[in-house]
Amino acid sequence: MSWKRARLTFVCILLVTVNHLGVTSSADEKGDEHKKRPVTVRDAIQMSRLGDPSYLLGGSAKDGVANVSPDGKRFIIIVANGDVEQNTNHYSLLLFETSTVFNSPKPEVLLTMSSSSNREAIKELRWLADNETLVFIGENRGEPAQVYTVNIRTRALKRLTDHPTSIVAFDATASLEDVVFAADPPNKRTIDPGTVRRDGIVVSNQTINQLLAGDCYTVLPSWQEGEELFLKRRGKGPTRIRIEDIVFDYTRLSLSPDGKYALVEPFIKNVPKEWTGYQDKFIHRVVTGHRERGLASILKRYLLIETATGKVSPLIEAPSNASTDGFMWGPETHSVILSGAYLPLDVPDPVERKNREKNAYVLEITLPEEKVAVISEKNLRLIRVDRGTNTIILDPGDSDDPLPHAAYEKRGSEWKEIPISPAVDATTSVSLRVMLKEDSNTPPRIYVTDPKSNQDVLLLDLNPQFASLNFAKVEAISWTASDGHKVGGGLYLPPDYIAGKRYPLVIQTHGFSSQRFMIDGPWSSVFAAQPLANKGFVVLQVGGSEDKEMLRRIVETPQEAPFQMAEYEGAVDYLDGRGLIDRNSVGIIGFSRTVYIVEYALTHSKYKFAAASLADGINGGYFSYLVFPSDGYDRLNGGSPFGDALALWAKNSPGFNLDKVRTPVRLESYGFSGSVLSEWEWFSGLSLQHKPVELIYLPYAPHILVKPWERMTSQQGTVDWFAFWLKGEEDSDASKRDQYARWRQLRGLQQADEAASRVSSATN
């Protein structure tokens, strides 16, 4: 997932200027608003989105909008939406003719596939050179994902693989005769009953959830196991390629044009200690902090596979740079272009070693002799190779370095930097530009730009049904945290907001971007911004500190939680000062890492929170430390919880301070990863003290929810939970009768706890 925080601009808007917030005042406009219906969680689930995996996980859509045919005459857009009734996600290939895009064309639905798993129904789409065949990973409901082709002329759909488990990544030669792919590992028995009855189990590197689940344990790709790698050659069945490192579904795989070599960029299991010599802070931190033998690190390297023999070897005995790493086959028959590549440090020349310690290079490696040529010492990301002109195009990647795009041309055996021009720039290789536009108040739409007029023309409104919905207006704001630092975020006011009225507040943590239309939040798990606003809540999506350097310094230290807790406290003061909220009716949501921050606030803040919802995160607790010792809880609490450092845990760890919780808490846990064990300390600790707490376990769910039913349970549960505790409202839906019966019992516990607290305060 992305941990980047958006930089937000302070917008000073007086309460009396309601029109500036997007709330109109004319009788006609008010009448139009009343005709619209409220936004619901179902609307969020059924919303059509760009079906690009990186975009769905919060990334940019700039490189994933249109998949253009080699001749530029057609392009495909992948669109995804959820089906609540069927509990599936539909993915459609929309086909456009380039010549008609300015004539308001209706897209042709080439193919629709529906996924009943947690993965995309269509992904890794690419054109073949014939300009009419598409190859991709596809999934039909109830079936494992396989590699397919579809012909845009005949509409024929063919399956190229028949693997027993889902294929998650692949590459193929132009003839489709050679395929390299990664697939889920098969389910396997983790405990042999006969052996166990006789000898018991020797516990070594098993996880506690494996031991507790026994033969019910489902093997999922993990930092210990990962995906399995296979090679399917001409006329032969797949052969497994065994590598030491870890492959995931987003690992890059590539076959050379003739199929003689395959490249893969996995995560490294055994990190050489010598790599501490690289000056990159990220690499140094990983090398010095990687203590778990048998588990992959978060460093990657390039591996070369000889397809004839299956031999695997490092292409370079060095890591790759996380911000600019990439590879493509070069202009030569057997050459590879790498970006973000470090070179080995075992060189005798001290000057050369110094250069290698600090630089990530752009390289060409010629096979089979593995001859290395340095193209550039700039830390650039490879984005295009043009074999016809012997040129490559690079950009700055994710770095903050304002380097321009760069182009290099191979002349003979030498690479020379050349000026960027329309003839070589990748962005002008197609006669038009297809882009997705959106912001916090504008749903995503797809436009095309005519390079002659430089005009943007609407190509596709992904969600025309939104015209009938009454969306809350979103305001980008900034405020001062209670410790003095500046914070940014997004403020959602109820669509029928009345100036001067104070509303209950729900704080959603974990990031905000004014460039994204967040109908629910930055993620699908637990967040429900627009449905909450339409229920009469003010919703604040916290973007985080504007001081990125400070954030980097305090992450995984005892200062992390107090620093971010101050952001929530400052938000309450700021919104109370604006007269927008009732500070006695404040709810708060935590997801993933911010579960720990919110739990810290519930146990350490002097501010009152009337309800909390916490989903699938870390908690900095003692029990979780014993179960997941590699999660950094020792660093968060000031040391390991033994000896003198135990006193620091008693002070810092939320789990040691559950007696201070005065807030009804809803916990959610997802998947087979053992996260239910992470939530158990809070669930059990609060239950033993007769405090209101509920735990919802979704055993088949990923960290970021995908399936509509699980999203409905989480996101609608969030809306119902805060409506119950902050507004005293119950949904009349008969199917929720048991839910409210449970919550009324919890309300009784809350009332008893509040009464006991008042007696204790009076006595003291």
Buried (B, 14 or more C-beta within 10 A) or exposed (E): BEEEBBEBEEEEEEEEEBEEBBBEEEEEEEEEEEEBEBBBBBBBBBBBBBBBBBBBEBBEBEEBBBBBBEEBEBBBBBBBBBBBEEBBBBBBBBBBEBEEBBEEBEBEEBBEBBBBBBBBBBBBBEBBEEBBBBBBBBBBBEBBBBBBBBBBEEEEBEEBBEBEBBBBBBBBBBEBBBBBBBBBBEEEEBBEEEEEEEEEEEEEEBBEBBEEBEEEBBBBBBBBBBBBBBBBBEEEEBEEBEBEBBBBBEBBBBBBEBBBBBBBBBBBBEBBEEBBBBEBEBBBEBBEBBEBEEBBBBBBBBBBBBBEEEEBEBBBBBBBBBBBBBBBBBBBEBBBBBBBBBBBBEEEEEEEBEBBBEBBBBBBBBBEEEEBBBBBEBBBBBBBBBBEEBBBBBBBBEBEEEEEBBBBBBEEEEBEEBEBEEEBBBBEBBBBBBBBBBBBBEBBBBBBBBEEEEEBBEBBBBBEEBEEBBBBBBBBBBBBBBEEBBBBBBBBBBBBBEBEEBBBBBBBBBBBBBEBBBBBBBBBBBBBBBBBBBBBBBBBBBBBBBBEEEBEEBBBBBEBBBBBBBBBBBBBBBBBEBEBBBBEBBBBBBBBBBBBBBBBBBBBBEBEBBBBBBBBBBBBBBBBBEBBEEBBBBBBBBBBBEEEBBEBBEEBBBBBBBEEBBBBBBBBBBBBBBBBBBBBBBBBBBBEEEBBBBBBBBEEBBBBBBBBBBBBBBBBBBBBBBBBBBBEEBBEEEEBEEBBEEBEEBBEBBEEBEEEEEEEEEEE
